[in-house]
């Protein structure tokens, strides 16, 4: 189901009185789906999401509203967390205490069937393509916001996404 | 292009995970549920004041530091620019080019001009003067949410022949309340100007994230007026004077 264009950002910063819950509710699904598409593993995505949220909220005083959007700033942290994960190759990054809720194998299997298929295909595209796919389809970011975050132009973002989706679609239909 | 499968496959956040993480963050970071401004209290304030005094003393005492600091950050009106040297920009991977028959993903859904003007929370007047050959497109990229409304209007010139592969329309982005302007620009490509007496900035070129160079042949005019951020982008064959004239015809 195609969502409507995502909100450009939350208005938040060191001089803004803001409650944590709305920020959390807004960012959690974006981050989680970004990591799902980026690493292809739901459990690991939960760990990386937890780590990003913790870093973002703890360091939010460093966010400068004059230099961009809060959502983009958090997504920048997410990309760094992802890069660190691949660099250090840690099997688990988040404190164990963060992940406590048990989930049945049947439940995971049912929910993950299609995602597992997609994750296998995502592993076959380039790192940059996967990064943009995760930002676009995982984090619901607009081409414009992705362009701002990655330093690409909007047209380049669109071109790379087109190629990546075309590749994925072809593989999706033949596997 | 059908990319619905990429949305359909997105896993939902497990409610148990969401609640577990929320509780953990709340318990491990005391004060997380309080407003941001009140968290660190007077200790942080004292530290910030001391740091600011030390920084001010340093900047005042050492002329070279003062000059570099002033040159590094550039304020134009309510906008902030970080001036950088071109040779410090990173070098990313090669540029992909759009082959014949390829259509980029996006742009996002659009609405027509009349509807965009009707929906926008403040009264918008579109430019009454446009460079010759350009025609207003009736497709407006519009975003509305609880934080901001933004609209991007475009003027196309079907007869424009550019010497490069780039072919840009003239576009006008308006965001309200504005996202503000704050970006890194090469120091020699930023120029101060005014739009109807309001401080404005002209930036020549755009950052090409694939080559690491500031070589996208565009010219941009940015200004902030009554909490609305305006950014006009045009091919670099457009003169600054024409861009300013177009912007001033909105008033």
Interface residues (C-beta under 8 A of the other chain):
Chain A: X1 X2 X3 X4 X5 X6 X7 X8 X9 X10 X11 X12 X13 X14 X15 X16 X17 X18 X19 X20 X21 X24 X28 X29 X32 X33 X36 X37 X42 X45 X46 X49 X50 X53 X54 X57 X58 X60 X61 X64 X65 X66 X67 X68 X69 X95 X97 X98 X99 X100 X101 X102 X103 X111 X112 X114 X115 X117 X118 X128 X133 X136 X137 X138 X142 X143 X147 X150 X151 X152 X153 X154 X155 X156 X157 X158 X159 X160 X161 X162 X163 X165 X166 X168 X169 X172
Chain B: X1 X2 X3 X4 X5 X6 X7 X8 X9 X10 X11 X12 X13 X14 X16 X17 X18 X19 X20 X21 X22 X24 X25 X26 X28 X29 X32 X33 X35 X36 X37 X40 X80 X82 X92 X93 X95 X96 X97 X98 X102 X103 X104 X105 X106 X107 X108 X109 X143 X145 X146 X147 X148 X150 X175 X177 X179 X180 X182 X183 X206 X207 X208 X209 X210 X216
